[in-house]
Amino acid sequence: MEPVNVTCTAGAPNSLLWRGQSQLIVCVLDHWWEAGRWWETEVAKEFFLVLTNQRRILLCRNPNSGDWLAKTA
C-alpha cells in the first residue's frame, strides 16, 4: 500500500490525490474495521473499498495518526 491524501465528508472519503492524480470517489462499495494483532498492541484500522472515476481502490486509515494508504483493488 502507498501513502495517499484523502478528503472526507461526514467521515466518508469523497476524493483522493494518489500518484499525482486527483480522483473523485463515485461510490463507497464497502467499509469495515480490522483489529489487527491486538496482542501486539497493533492499532485497529479502518478500510474503505471505493470506486473512483478511474478504478476500484482499497483505502486504509490509521485512526491514531490520520494517515491513509491505498492500493488498487
C-alpha positions in Angstrom: 0.0 0.0 0.0 1.1 3.5 -0.7 0.5 6.9 1.1 -2.4 8.9 -0.3 -4.2 12.2 0.5 -7.9 11.7 1.2 -10.6 14.3 1.6 -13.6 13.2 3.7 -17.2 14.5 4.2 -19.1 13.3 7.3 -16.4 10.6 7.9 -16.5 9.1 4.5 -13.9 9.6 1.7 -15.1 11.7 -1.2 -11.9 12.4 -3.2 -8.2 11.4 -3.2 -4.9 12.5 -4.6 -2.8 9.5 -5.4 0.3 9.2 -7.7 -0.2 12.8 -8.7 -3.7 12.3 -9.9 -6.9 13.7 -8.3 -9.7 11.2 -8.3 -13.3 11.7 -7.4 -14.9 8.9 -5.3 -18.1 7.9 -7.0 -19.2 5.3 -4.5 -18.1 3.6 -1.3 -18.6 -0.1 -2.1 -17.7 -1.4 1.4 -16.5 -0.2 4.8 -15.0 -2.2 7.7 -12.6 -2.2 10.6 -9.8 -4.7 11.3 -8.5 -5.1 14.8 -5.0 -6.2 13.7 -2.7 -8.0 16.1 -4.2 -6.6 19.3 -2.0 -8.9 21.4 1.0 -7.0 20.0 -0.8 -3.6 20.6 -1.3 -3.1 16.9 -4.0 -0.4 16.4 -7.3 -1.2 14.6 -7.5 0.2 11.1 -10.5 1.4 9.1 -10.9 0.2 5.5 -12.9 1.6 2.6 -13.4 -0.1 -0.8 -14.2 2.7 -3.1 -15.0 3.3 -6.8 -13.4 6.3 -8.3 -13.9 7.8 -11.7 -10.9 5.7 -12.8 -10.8 2.4 -10.8 -11.5 0.5 -7.6 -9.2 1.4 -4.8 -8.8 0.0 -1.3 -8.2 2.7 1.3 -6.8 2.1 4.8 -6.9 4.8 7.5 -4.9 4.7 10.8 -7.3 6.4 13.3 -4.4 7.3 15.6 -2.3 9.1 13.1 -4.9 10.0 10.5 -2.6 8.6 7.8 -4.2 7.0 4.7 -2.8 4.2 2.5 -4.1 3.0 -0.9 -3.8 0.2 -3.4 -5.7 -0.8 -6.5 -8.3 -3.4 -5.7 
